[in-house]
Structures are given as structure tokens and as C-alpha cells.
Amino acid sequence: MNGRTTSADRWQGVLWIVVSAAGFGAMAIFAKIAYREEVSLTSMLFLRFAIAGLLLAAWGIRQGMRWPRGKDLLWVAAMGAVGYVGQAYCYFAALKHASAGLVGLLLYLYPALVTIMSALIFRRRIGAARGWAIAAALAGTALTVGGDLQSQPLGIMLGIGAALIYSIYILAGEGVMPRVGALPAATVVMLAAALVYGGAATAEGLALPRSLEAWLAVLAIAIFSTLLAILGFFKGLEKLGASDASTLSTLEPLVTIGLALLVLGETITGLQLGGGALILAAVIYLVRHGAKEVETARA
């Protein structure tokens, strides 16, 4: 970002973030379709990470990307092999036991969890405004899961687990990401996760999709909801900055809820909509406040 950013640049940035949010938001829908076509969780995630990781690597090599080395390489690989593997497992397993819209909203607990964990681990001050934002996010979660706590308990637990693991993943990468760079780190994370899920799928018995619809769902997860979504966010970040890019990314759960309604026929109650609105309002405040602190520090 610089002082010469034009209106056209900003609109391009907005478009890239919308594409990214649509990709990430649609992932739950594609996963539900893949499950309907009897694609196993481990096979789906292996194909997702292998295809996306190899395409990211090819893109990075074409762009002259510098690969991480030494301890940084080991740390980023561990983030993929442990953190991202665990997060992806919880998220995709949650989709077997809960609605796509509910799981999408629960994942967006992570900004509040990151703030809480930062305060506990790094002794960072939360402040009154952030404290109210966190309280709003937790209250929103209570409203969102209240009606489904008895009917979808495992899906809710796995959805919250995905948000918790993702929060730990973000904090683990806080120190190494500025040194390594977002694209190299994402590439190594994807390839490391592919290796883990490749082993798991082989042990379980790798089963490739058996129908055209299944292949289309898996390829959509790997290309549109992973590769294009990641690259779209990077492009949008370049043109908009962290604050605006992060705020626009809160479109993701709204995309999930909308597509779940249109494609899967899922329903959402007024109470859940109110809870989701509280979560997203808290997320918008937390990501904008945190991003502004980063940009001020860099300036």
C-alpha cells in the first residue's frame, strides 16, 4: 500500500477479496456435495492439499519465490503437518455432523480466541473495547449454537475445535511469517498437509472420486476454495491493506450461509442470524483494530 493507490486499484482489491471470500465460503458446500458422493474425508483432504500445494508451488517458482530454509522451513512444515491438518480435520469432520452455515459461523470465533490467547500467553493488554467485542462474539456463539446444542453436539464441538486450532496456528506463525513470506509459507503448509493426509488416505485405502460430480466438488475445493482463495486474498491485501482486506473477508460465513440455503436447502433461525451478526460485528472490530495497530507500527 502507498499514497499513490488509485480508485481503480482499490476496486480491484475489493474484487479480489470478494473472490477470495466466495472461494473460502463455498468450501463447506463443495465438501457437503463430495460427502454426498461418498468421497472420504482423508481422500478429499489429500487431494485438496496435494492439488493446491503443487499449483501454488508452480506459481511460486514462476514468480521467483524464495523457499524458506533451516529452522524456518521446519517450523512452517510443522504448522502444516500438525496445525493445518488438525484444523482441516475438525472443520471437514464438523460438516458431517452439523449444517454448513453453523460450522462457517463457528470458525469465525478465531479472531476472539486469538485475542484471548495472546493476552494469556504473551501478556498483551486486551482493553475495554476489545473485551466487549470478545464478550459479543461469545454471546453470539451461544445464540448461534443454542438451538442445535442437543441435535448437533459433535458438529458444534468440532467446529469450535477448528476455530481453536486455527487460533493456535495463527499465533504459532506470528514470528516466522514476516521472515518467510505469506506465499512461501502457504505453499509449504499445503505440501506438508498433503504428505500427512496422503499417508492417512493410503493407510485407510485411498479412494478416488467415482463420479463426475464428486470430481468437480473436489477440484472446486482444491482450486477455487483453496488456490484461488489464497491468491485472491494476497492480491487484495496488496491493494487494500490488512484492515480493509480482513474486514471484507468477513463475507465468508455469509457466503456459506447463503449457498447452504440455496444449494443444500439448509435453514437458519432468527436467533442464529442474530448470533451470527454479533460474531461478525465483533470480528470486524477485532480485525480492524489489530490491523490498524500493525500498519501504525510499520509506518
N, C-alpha and C positions, 0 to 999 in steps of 0.2 A: 504494500500500500504506500502511496506517496501523494504529495499535494497535487499532482497533475492527473489524478484519476478522473476520467470523463464520465458523463452521464451514461454513455454507451457501454463503458467498462462496467459500471455498476449494474446495469440491466443484464449484461452478460453474466455477471457474478450471480445475480438473483436467479437467472435461468439455470445456471449450473447447480446451485444449491437446491432448487426445486426438483431437478432431475435426480440429484443425489437422494433427497428425501423420499421421492417417489420410489426409487430403487430399494432403499432400506425398508421403507414402509410396506412395499409389496412382497417382501421376502416371506413373511408369515403366510400370505395367501398361496404363494407358489409351493411352500412346504406342505400346506394342507392338501393341495392338489396332488403332490407327489405321494403323500401318505395314502391318499385315496386310491392311487395306482399301485399301492403295495411296495413302494420303494422304502428300504430300511433306513433307519436313522444314520447308522455308521456309513453305509454306502453313499447316501446323499451328501453327508458332510465331507467324505473323502473326495468325491467328485467336485463338490463346491470349492474346496480349498486347493485341490490339485489344478483344476482348470484356471481358477482365478490367479493362483500363485504363479503358474507358468506364464500366463498372459501378462501379469504385472512385471515379471522378470524380463520378458521380451521387450516390454515398453520401456522399462528402466534402462536396459542395455542400449536400446536405440537412443535414449536421451543422455547417454554417458553417465549413468548413475554410478556413484561410488558405493561399493558394498561395505557394510560395517565389518570391522576386524577385531580380533583378540577378545577381550572381555566384553566389549560392547556386542559383538556378534553372539557370544554365548548367552548374554543376558536377554537380548531380543529373541533369540531362538527359544529360550526357556519361557518367555512371555507367550509365545505362540503355542509351544508344546504343552504348557500347563494352563496358563491363564485363559487364552482364547479357546483352547479345547474345552475347558470346563465351562466357560460362558456359553459357547455354542451348544454344548450338550444340554445344559439346563434350558436354554431358550427353545431349542427344537423339541426337546422332550416335553416341555410345558405345553407346546402346541398340540400334543397328543391328548392332553387331559383338560385343556381349557380353551376358551374361544380366542381367536386371533386378536381381536380388539383388546381383550383383557390383558393378554400377555404383552402386547405392544405398549400399553399404558404402564404396566408394572416395570418394564425395562427402564422407563424414563424416571424411575426413582434414583438412578445412579448419580445425577448431579448433587442431590441432597445427601446421599450416602458418602460421596467423595468429600463433601464439606465437613460432615461429621467425623469421618475417619482422619482427615487432615488435622482437625482440631485435637483428636485423641492421640494420634501418632506423632505429629510434628509440632504440637502445641500452638497451632495457628488460631488466632482470635476469630471467633465467628461474628460477634457483633449482634446488636438487637435486630436490625433489619434482616440479616441472614437467618437469625434464629426464628423469626416469624415466617420466613419463606420455607424453612425446613418443617416447621410445625404445619404450615399449609399443605406441603407435599405429603406429610404423614397422614393428615386428616383426609386429604383427597384419596389416598390409598385405602384408608378404612372405608370410605364411602364406596369406592370402586369395587372392592372385594366383598363388601358386606353381604350382598345378596347371593354371592356364589361361594361363600366360605364352606358351606356344607356340601354343595353339589360338586365343586371343583377344587377340593383342598390340595391335592397333589399338584395340579397345574399351577395353583397360586404359589405354593411353596417353591416350585421350580422356577417360576417367573421372578420371584423375589431373589432366589438364588442367583439367577442370571445377572440381575442388577448388582448384587453384592460382589460377585466375582469380577464383573466388568469394572466396578469401582476400584477394586484391588489392582486390577490390570492397569488402569489409568495411573494410579499412584506409583506402581512399580516402574512405569515407563517415563515418569516425570523427569528424572535426571538424565536418562540416556537419550530420549527423543531429540532434544536440541542438538546433541552431538552427531547423531546418526542421520537424522532427517526423516520426515514422515513417509516418503515413498519407499526408501530402502527398508525402513523398519516394517512397514506394512507387507512388503514382499517377503521378507524373512519370516515374519509371523505366519503368513499364509502357507509358505512352504513347510515350515516346521509343523503346523497343524495338520497339513496334508500327510506328512510322514506318520504322525500318530494315528490318524484316522485310517490311513492305508493299512497299518498293522492291525488295527481293531477290525476293520472290514474283512481283511484276509482271514483272521482268526475266526470270525463269525461266519465267513463264507461270502465273499464279495458277490453281490447280485446286481448286475447292471439293470437299468430300467428296461421293462419288457414291452412298453407301448410308446407310441409317438407322443402322447400327452405327457407321459412320465418323463421322457427325454426333454421335452420342451420346458417342463417345470424345473427340472434340474439345471438345464442350461440357463434358464432365466435367473435362477438363484445365483449361479456362478458368474454370469456375465453382466446382467442388468443390476441385480441386487447386491453384488459384491464388487466386481471390477469397475463398472461404470459409476456405481455409487461412490466408491472411494476416490476415483479420479475426479468425479464431478465436485466432490467436496473440496479437494485440493485446489481445483481451478477456481471455485467460488471463493475460497479462502484468500487466494492471491488478489482477487479484485475487490473484495468487500471488507477484509479484516476479520479477526476472530469473533468480535462481538456480534456483528450482523450475521455472519455465517452461522454461528452457533444458534442464534435466535431463530433464523429461518429454518434450521434443521428440526425445530420442534413440530414441523409439519408431518414428520414421520409417523407418529401414532395416529394422527388424523387421517393420513392416507390409509393406514392399516384398518382403522375403524370403518372408513368409507368403503373400501374394497371388500371388507368382510361382510358388510351389509349388502352390497350389490352382487358380489360373485358367490359368496358362500351362504347368503341368506341368514347370517347371524343377526341377532337383535341386541340392542343396548338400552338399558333403562335410563330414565331421567336422573336417578340417583347416581348411576355410574357416569353419566355425562357431566354431572356436577363435580364428582370426584376427579374426573379426568381434567376438567377445566382448572381445578385447584392445583393439580400436579403440574400442568403446563404453565400456569401463571408463576408458580414457584420456580420452575426450571428456567423460564425466560429471565426472571430476576437474577437467579444464581449465575447463569452462563454469561449474561451481560455484565454483571458486576465483576465476575472473575476475569473475563476477557479484557475489560477496561483496565483492571489492575495490571495485567500483563503488558498491554500496549503502553500504559503510562511508564512502567518500569523500563521497557525497551527504549522509549523516547528519551 
